[in-house]
Amino acid sequence: MTLEQTILNGVDRNEIYRYLSAKRKVDDSWQTYVEAVLEETGTLILPNQLMIEDAISIDANQVKLISSELQLTSENFADHIKGGKRLWIVAATLGHLIERKIKYYFAVNPTRAVVMDACGSALIESYCDILERSIKDAHTEVKGFTSRFSPGYGDLSLTTQRQLFERFDISKRTGIHLSEGDLMLPQKSVVFMIADQPVDTPQSIGCQHKCASCTLQHCIYRTEGM
């Protein structure tokens, strides 16, 4: 099975409907339509990624990457990875073809464009799940891991992305670029971090709701009530 097929097979359909703000069970015809758009979106993905591993030290709200000589300031992030000794930084993208197709569909079929955008978001989440799992599978000696944490969550500023991009040359190595506002292009791209934990902790086995930590309060994909 190819990586593209694995990503497609790993998509959580509930995530697609959440992105579409579907609050009730959708009928069969709509499910069929979404499946067709998802299948098409899956043919457009060009997955690429970069992983960096570094030893870390944590002091109050400072997370120091020892080999990389980089310092991240965030009380929320420092608390999230408390007890960790190693940090993995992952930059992942599905490439630019999805964006081009969405732009085309907005001109000729806006409904399909909106559904494809939701499918693309679910596909990048599936890709991140695969990459996270690959780290865990490669480090079976580690007793626990935190859940994913990204720039823009809590008090970890979105500008942290620029620090990471410049230090690790992420644009050149992945094809992901940053806008003036530090948003990633192509849009179906993610930067996340996980750390080791000495035991299974609430950070590693607890709630995976990213919306509870994200600072984008008015995001259209935000889980209701978060």
C-alpha positions, 0 to 999 in steps of 0.5 A: 500500500502506498503512503497516499493510500494509507493516508486516505484510509486513515481519514476520520469521516467524523472530522470531515463532517465536523469541518463542515459543521454538520450537527446532525447525521447526514443522509446517504446521498450526502455521505456518497457525495462526500466520499466521492470528493474525498476520493478525488482529494486523495488523488491530489495529495503530495505528502512530504515531511521533515522530522527533527529530534533534539534533547530538551531542558525545561525551566519555568516557561522556557523550553530549550532545544539543546543541540539546536540552540533554540529556545521556545517561550510558553508556559502552556507548552512547557507544562504540556511536555513537563518531564520530557527529555526529548522533543520531536518537531514535525513539519508535514504537507500535502502539497499544492494541488489540493489548493489549486483544485479548491480554487478552481471549484470555488469558481465553478462548483462552490459546494464541492470546493467547501467539501474538498477543503474539509476533506483536505483538512481531514487528510492532513490530520491523517498524515500527522497521525501516521507520522506521530505513530512512526515516531512512537513505533521507532522508539519503543523504549519510551514509556509515554508521549505527549499529545501533539502541540502546535504553534498557535496553541495556548500561549505558544505564539504563532510566530514560533513557526518562523523560529522553527522554519528559519532554524531548520530550513523547513521551507527548502526541505519541505516546500512549505512557506510562511506568509507574512502572518506566519501562516503556512502555504500550502494551507494543508500543512501542519507543524506539531511537536511531541515529547517523551514522558517517563510514564503514561500521563494525562498529557499522553493519554488524555483528551485529544481535543486540539480546539481546547488549546488553540488560540484561534477562537473564531476558527470556523472549524472550532469544536462547538463549546470549546 
